[in-house]
Amino acid sequence: MKSASLFISSFVIAFYCIAQCTEWLCLSLDSPWWTRLTYLLVHGSCLHTAVNVYSVLALAFLANARAWQGLAAFVVALFIPDCVLADTPIAGLSTYIYAQTGIVVMQSKRWVALVCANLILIAASFFFMDLFAVWPHIWCFSCGIFIGLITSKRLHYD
């Protein structure tokens, strides 16, 4: 997972330098099917890119995320349902990051505090983002929590 995270981070930084966020690469309710792949790569600003890259690396190196968790998060971010999308285009790795964070925090002994901290972060993002752009984050984090819960040792009885 660490090698994949380094590759993803390098690719996102290179893609940011080549093609900054343009609406035809972003995901929205009426966007073409291929934007489900491209929206993960484009970012609106250098700060947006830096925060997303740091988060991907932190999940891999600090939280010791596993490869299957990264793959599950990618699938969740790829298949965001239309009901949580809006006309406002979204861009960036944050949906992937929220999905993977949801999976990883459920493996932790401090999962309640970590879930609450992430919910506060999502609530705070309501003030900095368009209201409709936050729903995909909530969807991905919720899916991540569900995946993390069903794969955690909490549900497995001896």
C-alpha positions in Angstrom: 0.0 0.0 0.0 2.9 2.3 0.7 4.3 2.0 -2.8 0.8 2.5 -4.3 0.3 5.6 -2.2 3.6 7.1 -3.3 2.7 6.4 -6.9 -0.8 7.9 -6.5 0.7 11.0 -4.8 3.3 11.5 -7.5 0.7 11.0 -10.3 -1.7 13.5 -8.7 1.1 16.1 -8.3 2.2 15.6 -11.9 -1.4 15.7 -13.1 -2.0 19.0 -11.2 1.1 20.5 -12.9 -0.1 19.4 -16.3 -3.9 19.9 -16.2 -5.3 22.1 -13.5 -8.9 21.7 -12.5 -11.2 22.2 -15.5 -14.9 21.5 -15.3 -14.8 18.9 -18.2 -12.6 16.7 -15.9 -14.7 17.1 -12.8 -17.7 14.9 -11.7 -21.2 16.3 -11.6 -24.7 15.0 -12.1 -24.7 15.5 -15.9 -21.0 14.7 -16.6 -19.8 12.0 -18.9 -19.0 8.5 -17.6 -15.2 8.9 -17.8 -15.3 11.8 -15.3 -15.7 9.1 -12.6 -12.0 8.4 -13.1 -10.7 11.9 -13.9 -12.3 13.7 -11.0 -9.9 11.9 -8.6 -6.9 13.3 -10.3 -7.8 17.0 -10.7 -7.6 19.6 -8.0 -8.7 23.2 -7.7 -5.5 24.6 -6.1 -2.0 23.8 -4.9 -3.3 23.7 -1.3 -6.1 21.3 -2.2 -3.5 19.1 -4.0 -1.1 19.2 -1.0 -3.7 18.4 1.6 -5.0 15.4 -0.5 -1.5 14.1 -1.1 -0.6 14.4 2.6 -3.8 12.6 3.5 -3.1 9.7 1.1 0.5 9.4 2.5 -0.7 9.7 6.1 -3.2 6.8 5.6 -0.5 4.6 4.2 2.5 5.4 6.4 0.9 6.6 9.7 -2.3 4.6 9.8 -0.8 1.5 8.0 -3.7 1.2 5.6 -3.7 -2.1 3.8 -4.0 -2.6 0.0 -7.5 -4.1 0.1 -8.6 -1.0 2.1 -7.2 1.3 -0.6 -8.9 -0.8 -3.3 -12.2 -0.8 -1.5 -12.0 3.0 -1.1 -11.3 3.4 -4.8 -14.3 1.4 -5.7 -16.5 3.4 -3.3 -15.2 6.7 -4.8 -15.7 5.4 -8.3 -19.3 4.4 -7.9 -20.8 7.4 -6.1 -24.5 7.3 -6.8 -26.2 10.1 -8.7 -28.5 10.8 -5.8 -25.6 12.5 -3.9 -24.2 14.4 -6.9 -25.3 17.8 -7.9 -24.8 20.2 -10.8 -21.8 21.6 -8.9 -18.7 19.7 -10.1 -16.4 18.0 -7.6 -12.8 17.3 -7.9 -10.0 15.7 -5.9 -9.0 12.6 -4.0 -11.1 13.6 -0.9 -13.9 11.1 -1.6 -11.3 8.3 -1.8 -9.6 9.6 1.3 -12.9 9.7 3.3 -13.8 6.2 2.2 -10.4 4.9 3.2 -10.5 6.8 6.5 -13.9 5.3 7.3 -12.4 1.8 6.7 -9.3 2.5 8.7 -10.9 4.1 11.7 -13.2 1.2 12.3 -10.1 -1.0 12.8 -8.8 1.2 15.6 -9.5 0.9 19.3 -10.3 4.6 19.4 -12.8 4.4 16.6 -15.5 6.5 18.4 -13.2 9.5 18.8 -11.8 9.1 15.2 -15.3 8.9 13.7 -16.4 12.0 15.7 -13.3 13.9 14.6 -14.0 13.1 11.0 -17.7 14.1 11.3 -16.6 17.4 12.7 -14.2 17.8 9.8 -17.0 17.1 7.3 -19.4 19.5 9.2 -16.7 22.2 9.0 -16.3 21.7 5.3 -20.0 22.8 4.9 -18.7 26.3 5.5 -15.8 26.2 3.0 -17.5 24.2 0.2 -20.6 24.3 -1.8 -23.3 22.5 0.3 -23.9 20.0 -2.5 -20.2 19.1 -2.9 -20.1 17.8 0.7 -22.7 15.0 0.1 -20.3 12.8 -1.8 -17.9 13.1 1.2 -20.6 12.0 3.6 -21.5 9.1 1.3 -17.9 7.8 0.9 -17.2 8.2 4.7 -20.4 6.3 5.5 -19.6 3.5 3.1 -16.1 3.3 4.5 -17.4 3.0 8.0 -19.7 0.2 6.9 -16.9 -1.7 5.1 -14.7 -1.1 8.1 -17.3 -2.3 10.5 -18.1 -5.6 8.6 -14.4 -6.4 8.3 -13.4 -5.4 11.8 -12.9 -7.9 14.6 -15.8 -6.3 16.5 -18.3 -8.5 14.7 -16.4 -11.7 14.9 -17.3 -13.8 17.9 -15.2 -16.7 19.2 
